[in-house]
Amino acid sequence: MIKHAMIVSLAALALAGCTDQKQELHSNANYQQAYKGTGSKFVQPGWTPGDRNSWEQELKVRTQQGQNEYNKTAH
């Protein structure tokens, strides 16, 4: 009987470790749009904090030049 209770409690502990944690986003009252910047003086040249158009252009350039592995390899 004790052996049975021990097996049941071990199984319960094992299954408790398999539960899924909540993965929802938490509200952040201080959230602002990324293109508005952080107020830091260390920004990429060509990007003006608060200018959405220049933000999008910098993202396009970064994607093509820095994150596109095809462009980095010899064709």
C-alpha positions in Angstrom: 0.0 0.0 0.0 2.8 2.4 0.8 4.6 1.5 -2.4 1.4 2.3 -4.4 1.0 5.7 -2.6 4.7 6.5 -3.4 4.3 5.6 -7.1 1.2 7.8 -7.3 2.8 10.7 -5.6 5.9 10.4 -7.9 3.7 10.3 -10.9 1.8 13.4 -9.7 5.1 15.3 -9.3 6.3 14.2 -12.7 3.1 15.4 -14.3 3.1 18.7 -12.4 6.4 19.5 -14.1 4.8 19.1 -17.6 2.3 21.8 -17.2 2.5 24.7 -19.6 3.3 28.1 -18.2 1.3 31.2 -19.3 2.9 32.9 -22.3 0.7 35.9 -22.7 2.2 39.4 -22.9 2.0 41.6 -19.9 0.8 45.1 -20.2 3.6 47.7 -20.0 2.3 51.2 -19.2 5.5 52.8 -20.4 5.5 51.3 -23.9 6.2 53.6 -26.8 6.7 52.9 -30.5 10.2 51.7 -31.3 10.9 54.3 -33.9 10.6 57.1 -31.3 13.9 56.0 -29.7 15.1 55.7 -26.2 16.6 59.1 -25.7 20.1 57.8 -26.0 22.7 59.7 -28.0 24.1 56.5 -29.5 22.0 56.0 -32.6 22.7 54.7 -36.1 23.7 57.6 -38.4 20.9 58.3 -40.8 18.1 57.5 -38.3 16.3 60.4 -36.7 14.5 59.4 -33.5 10.8 59.9 -33.8 10.8 59.7 -37.7 9.0 56.5 -38.6 10.1 56.7 -42.3 13.8 56.8 -41.4 13.3 54.0 -38.9 11.8 51.8 -41.6 14.6 52.7 -44.1 17.3 51.7 -41.6 15.6 48.4 -40.9 15.5 47.7 -44.7 19.2 48.5 -45.0 20.1 46.4 -42.0 18.2 43.5 -43.3 19.8 43.6 -46.7 23.4 44.3 -45.6 23.8 42.8 -42.3 21.3 39.9 -42.0 21.0 38.5 -45.5 23.5 35.6 -45.6 23.0 35.3 -49.4 24.6 38.7 -49.9 27.5 37.8 -47.6 28.5 34.7 -49.6 30.3 34.7 -53.0 27.8 34.0 -55.7 
